[in-house]
Structure formats: C-alpha cells, structure tokens
Amino acid sequence: MPSFPPPGAVTICEINRDLVAADALSDDRAKEAYGDVLGMVFSPIPFQPDALAPSQEPRASDESETTEIVPEASLASTIVKSFKQMIFPSCDPNLLEEFDTQKVSWNPHKHCLAFVSGKNQVTVHDFEEPDNKESCILTSDHQKDVKAVEWRPNSGKMIAVGCKGGICLWSASYPGNVASVKSGVISSSFGAFSRGSGDQWILVDILHGSSAELVSALCWKPDGRYPFLSYLQFSLTHISTYLASASCNSPSFTIWDVSQGLGTPIRRGLSSISLVRWSPSGDYLLTSKFDGTFHLWETNTWTSEPWSSSNGYVSGANWDPEGRTALLSFSNSTTLGSIHFSSKPPSLDAHLLPVELPEISSLIVSRGIEKLGWDSSGERLALSFKDGNELYQGLIAVYDVRRSPLVSVSLIAGAVAGAVHILSYFVLIDSLR
C-alpha cells in the first residue's frame, strides 16, 4: 500500500521509487542530504505578484538596474490566490473558476522555470545561475491579461506569452546570443535583469490576433520546424517555426508561422477551446473544448475526427514520446482515457480506452482530475485531483507507466506534498536522469 506524507509535509525528492518528505524544506539541509544524489536542489521561488506596475517604464539612465523583488510569499501559497482573481471574458465563469490555464512552463532543456506571476506579468527563474536567487520579471504595455506561457523547444531561451490581443515573444539576450528584435516592435516593454547574470529578457516580436481575443492556450510544434502545405497559405519555399494558439472566446484556433509573423485560423465551428497539444512528431494536434468535445487533427491536410466525453471537459492531455498514444484526463472522472492509433500518420483511425486508477480512487473521494503531467520519457505520470478527502487534498499522485501493449499505470510509494503545479514534480524527475 502506498504511503502518504503527513499533513503539512513537503516532498523533497524521489529516490529509488520512494518519495522523501520533510516537515519543512531547508536549502542547507536539502543540499547536505540529497545534493550528491540529485546533482541540484531546486529552492522555493519567492515573488511578489504584480511587483512591477503595468504602466511602469524603465529609467533611461539606469536601464540595466535589477528590479527589486520583495519576497512576499512562496510560489505555492501565492500563485493560486493570484490566479483565482483572474477572470476570462465571454466564458462560463463556473468552468473558468476551476480550470487552470497554462500558467507554468518548465524549459525542456534547461533548469529554468517560467510562470504567470500576476495579471500582466511573467516571472522567469533560472536555477542554473550560481548562487542566484533573483528572478526576472517580464512585463510590457503590450502584455495584458496573461493567461498562458510556453517555452519554445530547441531554441535556448525563448518564451511565448498568451494574452489579450495576441502573443508576446520574449528572448534572453546575453553575450554570444544577442536577441534580434523584429522590425516594428516598439519597446515600451522591458524585462528585468537577473542579479549576478548577464541575461536580459527582451520582447522580440508580437503576434497580433483580434483585439478582443484572449489567448489562453499555446503549444509549439515540438520539433520546431516543418514546411506546411499551401492549404495553410504558407510558402513551401521556407522552413519556419510553428506555434498553435487558441482562445476561450474565439471560434477557431490559429497556426502561426512565427518567422513570418503570419497566423492562419482553422475554423470548424469551434468555440471555447480549453487546450491544444501537438504530438511530438507534429503529425497530430489535439484540441479540446469546455463542452466535453475534443478533436484529433492530422496536420498534413488539416482534417479532423471529433470525439465527445460524458465525463466533463478534458482537463489535461499529454502524448507519449513516440506520438502514438495520448493520455487524457477529464474534469468529472478519476478514470483516464488513452487514445491508441491503429495505423501510421496521417491516419485518424484510433480507439479511446479507459485507464483505471484503482489505488488512488479507493482513498481519495474526488470529483475528477484537475491536472495531468506525463514526463518526456513516458515512464512517470503525475495527477492532481479536485476536492478529495481533507487528509489527501492538494496531493499529487505519481505513477509508473507501462505502454506495451496498452497503457497501464501503478502508483509508486507515496504522493507529492507541498506542490501547486504538476510540472513542479517533473523538475525532480528530470534531475534524477
């Protein structure tokens, strides 16, 4: 029987399939006890929501001065409170009260975290900076009502920020890698320097959508580059980087050719899209809506197959490393769904099969799964649950995953305590590889 951490405990790491918990996390204690095994200890990130006023401008005489951030609360205690105050226009408030958009993103190749830390700002924390505990705050007059943040794959340090009216693209500029600002981007924007670092974050481009559109879901094409067919009105003579975006108040999702700054809406009578997920190879794109329906798109001709669920909307979705299977969680169920393809792309012949969670279902009385995270190796799965028994509320369950012939999961010895977002756990997993 899996063991669960006592109330108030903080999970520090996983060692040999055991989740190690402590009464409190001390940097010195963690480094001394687990530093040699983990190689790196990820300290809590103190921050103050909206530390920079939206109208604040950098002083011309001292543009490189570090913005002072007064530690007000931990990421775990403050980020949830801040997010619950953000409201989506033109959407069902009951759904949006419980649905968390993409407010945290972990860099797939570096120990670097980006998260929405206020209504109009994103905070970036680089754990690889030696003895550096300061974060960078990204804010701009163009960046209002931030709802999503996503690291670009295979590009070092570039972040897409979904907000009202479009997408802001930020890039780190440092010696040897000077960020190139696209012509026409006027810098009333700025990013904070990180103390002890030469990095400066610069707003390099803005992808403009409808002024009323609130971009709430983002997903870069994982391999970064692909020549799309002319169906999307993109030229076959260039190879570019692509980004999918969607909005809860728009009837379509958009495929952006980032290098050209061009966006093509894909309209199929869609509305209130909650998430988009590109498969690792880019052959498929999954989009889901708040009404419980979701679409599988093959990206060669952009045809789709609609699916529907009686278990609420899709609250989380991830692909396996080969892009042959997708796992889905639902807002009103503690049973996962696994999509298995019967043949190779671009076929849409697939089957949706249930994946039971017997160990956790008998312990946690829950309305459904809140968040789902599947690590890049396909070996670990993490789930957070809505409501639940008071003793287990707020825990993240961690599973071993087997994918042959079908997906099956088994709960490992414990559950993560003291974490807000499921991606935080995979910071620890990646450090063990």
N, C-alpha and C positions, 0 to 999 in steps of 0.2 A: 504494500500500500504506500503510495507517495506521501512524503511528509510535507507539511505546510509550515511556513515561517510564522512565528508568533506575532500578534498584533503589534504594530509599531516598529518591527524589524526592517532592516534594509538589506536587500540582496546585493552581495559584493561581486560574485563571480560564479562560474560553473567550473568545477574541477572533477574529472572522471565521473561525469554524469551526476554529480552532487552539486546542488545549488547552495553556496555558502552564504549564510546570513549573519548579521551582527546587529547589536542593539542600536548602533549609530555608526556612521561612516566617518572615519578619521583618515585624512590623507597619509599621515605618518604611519599609522597602524596598517593601512592597506598596502602601502609601498613595502613596508617591512615584512608583512606576512605573505603577500601574494605577488609582489613586484617581479620576482625572479621567474615565477610561473607564467604570468600574464605578459610580461615584457613592457606593459604600460598600464597605469591606473588612471581611469577617467574620472576626474574630480567633478563635483557638482558645479553648475554654472550659475553664479548669482547674477541677477539682472533686474533692472527697473523698467516695467512696461512704459512705453512711450517716453523714454528718457530724453529723446530729442523731440521738441515740438515740431509739428508738420511744417510750420512757416519759418523755422529757424534756418538761417543761412550761415555758412562758414565764413569766418572773418578773413578778409583778403590778405591781411598782414600775417596771418598765422594759420594758414590752411592745413598744415600738417600736424597741428596740435591734437593730441589724443583727447577724444571726448571722454569726460569723466563719467563713469558709471557707478552709481552708489548702490551697493548690494542691498536690496530690499527684501528679497525672498528667493528661495530656491526655485529652480526650473519646475520642480514637481508641484510646489504649492501655489505658484503664481500663474503659471501658464494656463491652467484650467479656468481659473477665475476670470482672467483676461479674455479668454476665448468665448466664454458663455455670454459676455456682454455684446458680442458681435452678431448682428442680425442681417440675414440675406433679404433684400427686397424681392417682391414678386414670387415668394416661395411659401410653402406651407410652414408656418412657424413651429408647429408641433414636431415636424420632421427635422427641421434645421436646429432645433434646440438640442436634439440628441445626436445629430450627425456631425462628426468632426471631419473637416476638410483636411487637405494636405498641409498641415502646419509645421511639420518636422521633416527634415530630409538629411540623411547621412551620406556623405560623399562616398561613392563606391570604391574609390582607390586611395583615399587619404583619410586620416583620422581627423575629420573636420565635420562639424555639425552646423546646420542652418535651421533656424526656426522662426516662426512669426511671433514676435515679442510685443506687439501692440497693434493698434488699429491700422497704422500706416508704416510700420517698420519691420525689418527682418534683422535678426542678430546672427552673426557668424562667429563660431568659436573653433579655433584651430588647436587641437590637443598636441600637435607635433611641435609647437613653438616651445623651446626650452624655458622653463621657469616663467611661463607667461600665462597669467590667469585672466587677462583682459580680453574682452570680446569686441568685435567690430559691429557697429550698428549701421545698417543700410537704410537710408530714407531719402525721399525725393518729393518734389511738388507733383511729379507725375504718378507717384505711387500712393494711391488712396484705397482704403478698404481692402487690405491684403487678405487673401483667402487661401493661397497655395504657394508652395515653394518647392523647387525641384532642381537638384544638381544635374548639369549636363554630363553625360557619360563620355569618357575618353577625351577629356579636354582640359585636364588640370582643374582650374578653379573658375567655373562659370555657373551662375545661378539664374534660373528663370523664376520670376515672381508674378503670380497671377493676381490681378487687382481690378479695380473698376476701370473699364475702358480699354483693357488690353493687358500686355505682358511686358514687364521691365526686365531687361537682361543686364546682369552685373558681372563684371570680371575683375579678378585680382590682378593688380599691376605691381610688379616688383622687378628688381634688377635682373635682366636676362629674359624677362617676359613682360614687356610693356603692353598694356591693354590698348587696343585700337578702337577708338570711338567712331561710330558710324556718322557720316556727314549728315548734318541737320539735327543731331541730338544736342539740344542746348542744355548746358549744365547748370540748371538751378538745383541740380541734385548733388549729393555728396555722400561719401562713405567715411566712416571713422577709421583712423589708423589704429593698428593694434600695437600696444606698448611693447617695446623690445623687438619689433618686427619691421621690416621694410615694406610690408604689404600695404597697398592702398586699394580699396574697392571703388570701382568706377562704373557708373551707368553708361554702358556702351551702345545700347540700342533700345528702342521701344517698338513693340509690335502692336499697332493700333487696331482695335476692334470697334464695335459700336460703343458710343459714349455711355449708353445705358447698360451695357453688358458687364456682368461681374464674373470674371474668370475665376472659377472655383475648383478646377481640376486640370492638372498638367501631366504630361508624360512624354519624355524624349524618346525618340526611336533608339533602342539600346545600342545598336552598332554604330550609331551616329550618322552614317552616310548611306544614301541609296538614291539611284536615279528613278524617280516616279514616272509613270506613264503620262501621256499628254492628257488623259482623262482629267487629271487634276490641274491642267493648264500650266504645268511646269515644263520647262525646256529639257529635252533629253541630252542637250549638249553640255550640261554642267552637272556636277555631283555636289550635293549640298547636305546640310544637316536639317533634320525634320523634328518638329515638335507638335504634339496633339494637345489641343486645349478644348475645354468645354465650360459651360456656364449653367447654373441652375435656372437662369431666367432667359435662356436662348433656345430656339427650336432646332439648333444644329450644333455639331462640333466642328472644329476647324483644324486643318492640317497646314502647318506653317513651314515654308521654305525659309529657314532662318537667315541664310546667307543673302537671299534676295529680298527678304522682308515681305514676302508675299504669303497671304493666307487664303485658303480655299475652303469655304464652308461645305460640309457634307450634310445635306438635308434629306431626311426621310420621315418627316412628321415627328421628329424627336422633340422632347421638351423636358426640362428639369433633370438634366444629366447630373449624376452624383459622382461618377468616377470614370476614368479612362485608363486602360492598361495595355501597353504594347507587348507582344510576345518577344522573347529575346532575339529571334531571327528577324523580326519585323514583318513576318508573313501574316500575322493576325493582329487585330485590335479589338479589345473588348470594351464596350461602353454599357453603362447601366443607368437606370432611371429610378427616381424615387417611387414610382408606382409599382415596382417589383419586376418590371420587364428589363431585359438586357439583350444586347446584340453582339454576335460574333461577326466581325468583318474580315474578309480576306483582302489584302491590300494591293493585289495585282490589278483587279478591275473594280474594287470597292463595291462588291456585292456583300450582302449580309444575310444572316439567319437569325430570326427573332426567337427569344426564349422568354418564358414567364415563370414566376415563382409565387406560390401561395404562402410563403414563409416570410413575407416582408421584402424590403428592398435589399440589394446587395450591399452589405456594409464593408466588405473587404474582398480583394481579389489579388492573386499573385500567380505567375507562371512558374513552371519548373525550369531548370537551366536549359533544357533542350527545346522548350516551347511546344511540347507535345501534350502537356496536361496543364490545366488551370484549376486552382482551388478557389472556391467562393464561400464566403460566409454570409449569413442572412440575419436581418435585424430581429426576426421573431422566431429564431430556431437555434438550438445548440447542436444541430447536425450540419456538417459541411457538405458542399456539393463539389464533385470533381468532374471536370469535362475532359473526356478522352477522345482523341481524334482517331477515326478508323483508317485513314489513309493520309498521304503526304499532302502538303500545301500544293495548290490553293484549295483543296477540298474542304468543304464545310460539313462533311459527314462526321458527326460527333455524337457522343452519348453523355448524359448527365447522370452520375451515380452518387448515392449518398455515402458519406464518410462519418461513421458514428464516433462519439467521444464518450465511451461508457464510464471511464474512471472519473471524469470531472462532472458529468451530468448527475451522478448519484450524490455528489457533495455540494454542488452549487445550484441553488434554485434561481434560474436566470430567465429573463425574457428572450434573450438572444445574444449573439456575438457582436461585440462592439467594434473590434479591430482584429485584423489578421495580418501576420507578417511571416513570410517564408524566406529563409536566408538563401544566399546566392548558390550554395552547394546543393540545395534541395534536401538537406539532412535534418534541419531543425525547423519547427513550426511553432509560432507563439500566438496565443489568443488572449484577448481580454473580453470580459463579459459585462453585460448590462445588469444592474441591480445585484442580485445574488444575496446569499446569507451574509449577515453582518460580519461574521468571522472571516469570510473569504472575499469580501468586497474590495475591489481595487487590485486583486492579484492578477498576475499574468501566468497562464498555464503554458508550459513548454513541453513539446512533443518531439520524439524521434519519428522520422518519416521513412517509410519504405514505399518505393514506386514501382515495384515489379511483382506481379503483372499489373496490379491496380494499386492505387494509393491507399495506404493504411497507416495509422498513427498509434503511438503508445506514449503515455505520459511518463516523463522522466522523473527522477526522485526529487520532487519539490515544485515550487512555483515562485515566480519572481515577486518580491515585495518592494514597495517604495518607488515604483516606476509609474510614469504617467503615460508615456507613449511606447508602443510596442517596438519601435525601431531602436529604442534605447537598449533593449536586450541584445540585439544583434551587434551592437558595438562590442559587447563582451564576447560573443561567439567569434567574431572575426579576429579578435585579439588572440584567440587560442590556436589559430591555424598556423 
